[in-house]
Amino acid sequence: MPQHEGPQHEGFEEELGAVLRGTGDIFATDGRRELAEGGLRRGRRRLVRRRLAVTGGVLALAAVSVGGVYGGSLFGPAGPPVTASVAAPPQPSQADGAAHSPKEPGADAEIPVKDIAAVLKAHTPQGAWTFDNLGGTGRAVVGVFDDGKGKAAVTVGLFRASGSGEGGEERVTCPDKVAVPFDDCTTQNLPNGSRLMIFQGYEYPDKREETKSWRAVLLTKDGFLIDASEYNAAAEKGAPISRANPPLTPAQLKNLVTADDWRPLLARLPVVPQKPGGGDDEPQTPEPTGTAVRNALRSLLPQGLTVKSKGGEGSHGYLVVDDGKGASLVGVDVQPGSRELIAELFSGGDVVTLPDGRMVRATQQAGEKGGAGVVWWNIDTITPDGFRVIVSAFNSAAQHEAATRAEPALTMEQLKSIALSPKWQKLPMQIGPRRR
């Protein structure tokens, strides 16, 4: 990444992976408090927003928008990332216990891990299990299963869909395949009012020869989430492939998460008090909707392009276009309220300041998501008061797919013209889904 090389950005992939796999206090949680939830949630949103800023747009990280759920375990309310191979989390010291006593409403769930493990074992095939921290309490169990065909990491977590101030529908919605490559994903509404998603993908979607990640997520009618994940390795990360596929079939994953035996455990999850307005005291910047952004992008395309597909979420939108010479992914990210990024991102010698004060940075570089021969052209703009628009184009239909043409379908000048259009600031704004 020529414009962003340097030690401060070398850990980007690892840091983003930590965000996407942050499960924190869903594991053994004695003595820890739900009150960390708000700060950690805000921190996640700020991190994602900043990383989008650093990398130059929605198309760099579209998976963030469409599926924090798909890169690893569901977001936990707080705490560091925990992989499926972790040892038992450390128990709090006596000082910690004093600091957190007595517990208030909304404190961590006191579900014995052994009870979660017992339900898991009762609804999976015969085999040998090893579990972490069976003597602890929490909202999830982490285990390794061996049916004689190779060890596999398996986790199950129990949540309230509203536990972090957000709904659960997005967690049972398949990701956009332009952003997140996967083998299969299905959703269905069950007769009891629950909604089920079964996802068959990869721990690292741009490295599909590596660990497979399969999961089932059930959103119950009364607002609980049951999330089961499995891998074809003994750990989510860092372990060699031990089998061709994870051990449980999609049908077995469905049977696991829909088992009635979860109900008594779900009933023990605490109700987290929410502050008026969603429980977050951080001011939110109004943003345009994904539909409005996508429609504006389409209206600004040059003549001669056919739109093959479209998508986006929040203030992000993309189109896959074709001028008869091959598919090309074009996307835009609209970020009002980004004034704090000016000093960080628009102070280099490659930044051009226009007469009206707007700043423009143009970059051309190789794609980063594994597609052979992919190039990424990017125009990043910002007004003096912090209204930021980033427009990107690729010479493929998706970053993780091989190039379909030598260059993107739009020139750098055309991308610049789109990014500088006054239409973006005229879009209707609203307080949208909270950034994670």
C-alpha positions as CSV (number, residue, x, y, z in Angstrom):
1,M,0.0,0.0,0.0
2,P,2.3,2.8,-1.2
3,Q,0.4,5.7,0.5
4,H,0.2,4.0,3.9
5,E,3.4,2.0,4.2
6,G,5.0,2.0,7.6
7,P,5.1,0.3,10.9
8,Q,2.0,2.0,12.2
9,H,-0.1,0.1,9.7
10,E,1.6,-3.2,9.6
11,G,-0.7,-4.6,12.2
12,F,-3.9,-3.6,10.4
13,E,-5.0,-7.1,9.3
14,E,-4.4,-8.5,12.8
15,E,-6.1,-5.6,14.5
16,L,-9.1,-5.8,12.2
17,G,-9.3,-9.5,12.8
18,A,-9.3,-8.9,16.5
19,V,-12.2,-6.6,16.1
20,L,-14.2,-9.1,14.0
21,R,-13.4,-11.9,16.4
22,G,-13.8,-10.0,19.6
23,T,-15.8,-12.2,21.9
24,G,-14.3,-11.1,25.3
25,D,-16.5,-11.6,28.2
26,I,-18.8,-14.3,26.7
27,F,-16.2,-16.7,28.1
28,A,-15.6,-17.3,31.8
29,T,-16.6,-14.0,33.3
30,D,-16.5,-14.2,37.1
31,G,-16.2,-10.8,38.5
32,R,-16.3,-8.9,35.2
33,R,-18.9,-6.2,34.5
34,E,-21.3,-5.4,31.7
35,L,-20.7,-1.7,32.3
36,A,-17.6,-2.0,30.0
37,E,-20.0,-2.6,27.2
38,G,-20.6,1.0,26.2
39,G,-16.9,1.9,26.1
40,L,-15.9,-1.2,24.2
41,R,-18.7,-0.8,21.7
42,R,-17.7,2.8,21.0
43,G,-14.1,1.7,20.7
44,R,-15.0,-0.9,18.1
45,R,-16.8,1.7,16.0
46,R,-14.0,4.2,16.3
47,L,-11.5,1.5,15.3
48,V,-13.5,0.4,12.3
49,R,-14.1,4.0,11.2
50,R,-10.4,4.9,11.6
51,R,-9.3,1.8,9.6
52,L,-11.8,2.6,6.9
53,A,-10.2,6.0,6.8
54,V,-6.6,4.7,6.7
55,T,-7.3,2.1,3.9
56,G,-9.3,4.4,1.7
57,G,-12.9,3.3,1.6
58,V,-15.7,0.8,1.9
59,L,-14.4,-1.6,-0.8
60,A,-11.3,-2.2,1.2
61,L,-13.2,-3.5,4.1
62,A,-16.7,-4.3,2.9
63,A,-16.8,-7.3,5.1
64,V,-16.9,-5.0,8.1
65,S,-20.3,-3.6,7.0
66,V,-22.0,-6.8,6.0
67,G,-20.8,-9.3,8.5
68,G,-18.9,-8.8,11.7
69,V,-20.5,-12.1,12.5
70,Y,-18.8,-14.0,9.6
71,G,-15.1,-13.4,10.4
72,G,-15.3,-15.2,13.7
73,S,-17.4,-15.5,16.8
74,L,-20.2,-13.0,17.4
75,F,-19.1,-9.7,18.9
76,G,-19.2,-9.9,22.6
77,P,-20.1,-6.9,24.6
78,A,-16.5,-6.3,25.8
79,G,-13.1,-7.6,26.2
80,P,-10.2,-8.9,24.1
81,P,-10.5,-11.4,21.4
82,V,-10.6,-15.1,22.4
83,T,-9.9,-17.8,19.9
84,A,-11.2,-21.4,20.1
85,S,-7.9,-22.6,21.4
86,V,-7.6,-20.4,24.4
87,A,-6.8,-21.8,27.8
88,A,-9.2,-21.1,30.7
89,P,-9.3,-17.3,31.2
90,P,-7.7,-16.0,34.4
91,Q,-9.9,-15.7,37.4
92,P,-10.2,-12.2,39.0
93,S,-8.0,-11.4,41.9
94,Q,-9.4,-10.6,45.3
95,A,-9.0,-7.0,44.6
96,D,-10.9,-7.3,41.4
97,G,-13.7,-9.0,43.2
98,A,-13.9,-6.2,45.8
99,A,-14.0,-3.6,43.1
100,H,-16.9,-5.3,41.3
101,S,-19.0,-6.3,44.3
102,P,-21.9,-6.3,44.8
103,K,-23.0,-7.0,41.2
104,E,-25.6,-4.8,39.7
105,P,-28.3,-5.6,37.2
106,G,-26.7,-6.3,33.9
107,A,-23.7,-8.0,35.3
108,D,-22.2,-11.0,33.6
109,A,-24.3,-14.1,33.2
110,E,-23.7,-16.8,35.8
111,I,-24.2,-19.8,33.6
112,P,-21.9,-22.7,34.5
113,V,-19.8,-23.5,31.5
114,K,-20.3,-27.2,32.2
115,D,-24.0,-26.8,31.6
116,I,-23.5,-25.2,28.2
117,A,-21.0,-28.1,27.4
118,A,-23.6,-30.7,28.5
119,V,-26.2,-29.4,26.0
120,L,-23.5,-29.2,23.3
121,K,-22.5,-32.8,23.9
122,A,-26.1,-34.0,24.0
123,H,-26.8,-32.7,20.5
124,T,-23.7,-33.6,18.6
125,P,-22.5,-37.0,17.3
126,Q,-20.4,-39.5,19.4
127,G,-16.8,-38.5,19.9
128,A,-14.2,-37.3,22.4
129,W,-14.5,-33.8,23.8
130,T,-12.1,-31.6,25.7
131,F,-13.3,-28.3,27.1
132,D,-11.8,-25.1,28.4
133,N,-12.7,-23.9,31.9
134,L,-15.5,-26.3,32.8
135,G,-15.4,-25.0,36.3
136,G,-16.1,-21.5,35.3
137,T,-19.2,-19.4,34.4
138,G,-20.0,-17.4,31.3
139,R,-22.0,-17.3,28.1
140,A,-20.1,-19.7,25.9
141,V,-18.2,-23.0,25.8
142,V,-15.0,-23.6,23.9
143,G,-14.1,-27.1,23.0
144,V,-12.2,-29.5,20.8
145,F,-14.1,-32.4,19.3
146,D,-12.6,-35.6,17.8
147,D,-14.8,-38.1,16.1
148,G,-11.8,-40.1,14.9
149,K,-11.5,-38.2,11.7
150,G,-9.5,-35.3,13.0
151,K,-9.8,-32.7,15.8
152,A,-12.0,-29.7,15.4
153,A,-12.6,-26.6,17.4
154,V,-16.3,-26.0,18.3
155,T,-17.8,-23.1,20.2
156,V,-21.3,-22.2,21.3
157,G,-22.3,-18.8,22.6
158,L,-25.6,-17.6,24.1
159,F,-26.6,-14.0,23.9
160,R,-29.5,-11.6,24.1
161,A,-29.9,-9.9,20.7
162,S,-30.3,-6.6,22.3
163,G,-27.5,-7.1,24.8
164,S,-25.3,-4.6,23.1
165,G,-28.0,-2.1,22.2
166,E,-28.4,-3.5,18.7
167,G,-30.8,-5.9,17.0
168,G,-30.0,-9.4,15.9
169,E,-31.4,-9.5,12.4
170,E,-28.0,-8.6,10.9
171,R,-26.5,-11.6,12.6
172,V,-28.8,-14.0,10.8
173,T,-28.4,-12.4,7.4
174,C,-26.0,-13.9,4.8
175,P,-23.2,-11.6,3.8
176,D,-22.8,-10.1,0.4
177,K,-20.6,-12.4,-1.7
178,V,-18.9,-9.5,-3.4
179,A,-17.5,-8.6,0.0
180,V,-17.2,-12.0,1.8
181,P,-16.4,-15.1,-0.3
182,F,-18.0,-18.2,1.0
183,D,-19.2,-21.7,-0.3
184,D,-22.8,-21.6,0.9
185,C,-25.1,-19.6,3.1
186,T,-28.8,-20.1,3.7
187,T,-31.4,-18.4,5.9
188,Q,-34.9,-19.5,6.8
189,N,-37.8,-18.5,9.0
190,L,-38.8,-21.4,11.3
191,P,-42.4,-22.2,12.2
192,N,-41.8,-21.1,15.8
193,G,-40.9,-17.6,14.7
194,S,-37.1,-18.0,14.9
195,R,-34.8,-17.1,12.1
196,L,-31.8,-19.3,11.3
197,M,-28.7,-18.7,9.3
198,I,-26.2,-21.4,8.3
199,F,-22.9,-20.2,6.9
200,Q,-20.1,-22.3,5.3
201,G,-17.1,-20.2,4.7
202,Y,-13.5,-19.6,5.8
203,E,-11.6,-18.2,8.7
204,Y,-9.6,-16.1,6.2
205,P,-12.0,-15.5,3.2
206,D,-9.1,-14.4,0.9
207,K,-7.2,-17.6,1.7
208,R,-9.7,-20.3,1.0
209,E,-7.2,-23.1,1.1
210,E,-6.9,-22.5,4.8
211,T,-9.2,-23.1,7.8
212,K,-12.9,-23.6,7.0
213,S,-15.4,-21.8,9.3
214,W,-18.9,-23.1,9.5
215,R,-21.5,-21.7,11.8
216,A,-25.2,-21.7,12.6
217,V,-26.8,-18.7,14.2
218,L,-30.4,-18.8,15.5
219,L,-32.4,-15.6,16.5
220,T,-35.3,-16.7,18.5
221,K,-38.7,-14.9,18.4
222,D,-38.1,-13.6,21.9
223,G,-34.8,-12.1,21.1
224,F,-32.1,-14.6,22.0
225,L,-29.1,-15.6,19.9
226,I,-27.6,-19.1,19.8
227,D,-24.3,-19.1,17.9
228,A,-22.4,-22.3,17.1
229,S,-19.1,-22.3,15.2
230,E,-16.9,-25.1,14.0
231,Y,-13.6,-25.4,12.1
232,N,-11.7,-28.1,10.3
233,A,-8.7,-27.6,12.7
234,A,-8.2,-27.9,16.4
235,A,-8.2,-24.1,16.8
236,E,-9.8,-21.2,15.0
237,K,-6.4,-19.8,14.3
238,G,-2.8,-21.1,14.3
239,A,-3.5,-24.8,14.1
240,P,-2.9,-27.0,11.0
241,I,-5.8,-28.3,9.0
242,S,-6.8,-31.7,10.6
243,R,-9.7,-32.7,8.4
244,A,-11.4,-31.9,5.0
245,N,-14.4,-30.3,6.6
246,P,-15.7,-29.4,10.1
247,P,-17.3,-32.3,11.8
248,L,-21.0,-31.2,12.0
249,T,-23.0,-31.1,8.8
250,P,-25.3,-28.1,8.2
251,A,-28.3,-30.3,9.3
252,Q,-26.5,-31.2,12.5
253,L,-25.7,-27.5,13.1
254,K,-29.3,-26.7,12.7
255,N,-30.3,-29.4,15.2
256,L,-27.8,-28.1,17.7
257,V,-28.9,-24.5,17.8
258,T,-32.6,-25.2,17.6
259,A,-32.5,-27.7,20.5
260,D,-35.0,-27.0,23.3
261,D,-32.4,-27.7,25.9
262,W,-30.9,-24.2,25.4
263,R,-34.1,-22.5,26.8
264,P,-33.3,-22.9,30.5
265,L,-29.8,-21.5,30.0
266,L,-31.0,-18.6,27.8
267,A,-33.4,-17.6,30.6
268,R,-30.4,-17.0,32.9
269,L,-28.9,-14.4,30.6
270,P,-29.2,-10.9,32.3
271,V,-31.3,-8.2,31.0
272,V,-29.0,-5.3,30.3
273,P,-30.5,-1.9,31.2
274,Q,-30.5,0.4,28.2
275,K,-30.1,4.1,28.4
276,P,-32.7,6.3,26.6
277,G,-31.8,6.6,22.9
278,G,-30.1,3.2,22.7
279,G,-27.8,3.1,25.7
280,D,-24.9,5.0,24.1
281,D,-23.8,8.5,25.1
282,E,-21.6,9.0,22.1
283,P,-23.1,11.5,19.7
284,Q,-23.8,10.0,16.3
285,T,-23.2,11.8,13.0
286,P,-26.1,11.6,10.6
287,E,-25.2,9.7,7.4
288,P,-26.9,8.9,4.1
289,T,-28.5,5.4,3.7
290,G,-26.8,2.7,1.6
291,T,-29.7,2.9,-0.9
292,A,-29.3,6.6,-1.4
293,V,-25.6,6.3,-1.7
294,R,-25.9,3.5,-4.3
295,N,-28.5,5.4,-6.3
296,A,-26.3,8.5,-6.3
297,L,-23.3,6.5,-7.5
298,R,-25.3,5.0,-10.3
299,S,-26.5,8.4,-11.4
300,L,-22.9,9.7,-11.6
301,L,-21.6,6.8,-13.7
302,P,-20.3,7.7,-17.2
303,Q,-22.3,6.5,-20.2
304,G,-21.7,3.0,-21.7
305,L,-21.6,1.1,-18.4
306,T,-24.1,-1.7,-17.6
307,V,-24.8,-2.4,-14.0
308,K,-24.5,-6.2,-13.3
309,S,-25.1,-6.2,-9.5
310,K,-25.3,-3.8,-6.6
311,G,-25.1,-3.7,-2.8
312,G,-24.0,-1.9,0.3
313,E,-25.0,-1.0,3.8
314,G,-25.0,2.0,6.0
315,S,-23.3,4.9,4.2
316,H,-21.6,2.5,1.8
317,G,-22.6,1.4,-1.7
318,Y,-21.2,-0.4,-4.6
319,L,-22.0,-1.4,-8.2
320,V,-20.4,-4.0,-10.4
321,V,-20.4,-2.6,-13.9
322,D,-19.3,-3.8,-17.3
323,D,-18.5,-1.7,-20.4
324,G,-18.2,-4.9,-22.6
325,K,-14.6,-5.4,-21.6
326,G,-15.2,-7.2,-18.3
327,A,-16.7,-6.7,-14.9
328,S,-15.4,-3.9,-12.6
329,L,-16.3,-3.3,-9.0
330,V,-17.0,0.4,-8.2
331,G,-17.8,1.6,-4.7
332,V,-18.2,4.7,-2.6
333,D,-18.0,5.4,1.1
334,V,-19.6,8.7,2.4
335,Q,-18.3,9.7,5.9
336,P,-19.7,13.0,7.2
337,G,-18.1,14.2,10.5
338,S,-14.6,13.1,9.6
339,R,-12.8,16.4,10.3
340,E,-10.5,14.7,12.8
341,L,-9.0,12.7,10.0
342,I,-7.7,15.7,8.0
343,A,-4.4,16.0,9.9
344,E,-3.8,12.2,9.8
345,L,-4.7,11.4,6.2
346,F,-4.5,14.6,4.2
347,S,-1.2,16.2,5.1
348,G,1.2,14.4,2.7
349,G,2.9,15.7,-0.4
350,D,0.5,13.7,-2.6
351,V,-2.5,15.6,-1.4
352,V,-3.9,18.3,-3.8
353,T,-5.9,21.2,-2.3
354,L,-8.6,22.6,-4.6
355,P,-9.5,26.3,-4.6
356,D,-12.6,25.7,-2.5
357,G,-10.5,24.0,0.2
358,R,-11.3,20.4,-0.6
359,M,-8.4,18.0,-0.4
360,V,-7.9,15.1,-2.8
361,R,-5.6,12.1,-2.6
362,A,-5.3,9.7,-5.5
363,T,-3.7,6.3,-5.3
364,Q,-3.2,3.3,-7.6
365,Q,-2.1,0.0,-6.1
366,A,-2.4,-3.7,-6.1
367,G,-5.6,-5.3,-4.7
368,E,-5.3,-6.8,-1.2
369,K,-7.9,-9.6,-1.0
370,G,-6.2,-12.4,-2.9
371,G,-7.6,-11.9,-6.4
372,A,-5.0,-12.6,-9.1
373,G,-4.0,-9.5,-11.0
374,V,-6.4,-7.2,-9.2
375,V,-5.6,-3.5,-9.1
376,W,-7.2,-0.9,-6.8
377,W,-7.7,2.7,-7.9
378,N,-8.9,5.1,-5.2
379,I,-9.9,8.8,-4.9
380,D,-10.1,10.1,-1.3
381,T,-11.6,13.6,-0.8
382,I,-12.6,15.7,2.2
383,T,-14.0,19.2,2.7
384,P,-12.5,21.6,5.3
385,D,-15.4,20.8,7.6
386,G,-14.8,17.1,7.4
387,F,-17.3,15.7,4.8
388,R,-15.4,12.8,3.3
389,V,-16.1,10.8,0.1
390,I,-14.0,7.9,-1.1
391,V,-14.6,6.3,-4.5
392,S,-12.8,3.1,-5.4
393,A,-12.7,0.9,-8.5
394,F,-11.2,-2.5,-9.3
395,N,-10.5,-4.5,-12.4
396,S,-12.6,-7.4,-11.1
397,A,-16.1,-8.1,-9.9
398,A,-14.9,-8.7,-6.4
399,Q,-11.5,-8.1,-4.7
400,H,-11.1,-11.8,-3.9
401,E,-11.7,-12.8,-7.6
402,A,-9.2,-12.8,-10.4
403,A,-9.0,-9.7,-12.6
404,T,-11.4,-9.7,-15.5
405,R,-9.7,-6.8,-17.4
406,A,-6.4,-4.9,-17.3
407,E,-7.7,-1.8,-15.6
408,P,-10.9,-0.7,-13.9
409,A,-13.8,0.4,-16.1
410,L,-13.5,4.0,-14.8
411,T,-10.5,6.2,-15.2
412,M,-8.9,8.1,-12.4
413,E,-10.4,11.3,-13.7
414,Q,-13.9,9.8,-13.8
415,L,-13.5,8.5,-10.2
416,K,-12.4,12.0,-9.2
417,S,-15.4,13.6,-10.9
418,I,-17.7,11.2,-9.0
419,A,-16.0,11.8,-5.6
420,L,-16.2,15.6,-6.0
421,S,-19.8,15.7,-7.1
422,P,-21.9,18.1,-5.0
423,K,-24.6,15.4,-5.0
424,W,-23.1,13.6,-2.0
425,Q,-23.7,16.5,0.4
426,K,-27.3,16.9,-0.8
427,L,-28.3,13.3,0.1
428,P,-30.8,13.0,2.9
429,M,-29.1,12.2,6.2
430,Q,-30.3,10.1,9.1
431,I,-29.0,8.4,12.2
432,G,-28.3,4.9,10.9
433,P,-27.2,1.6,12.4
434,R,-24.5,2.1,15.0
435,R,-21.0,1.6,13.7
436,R,-19.2,-1.3,15.4
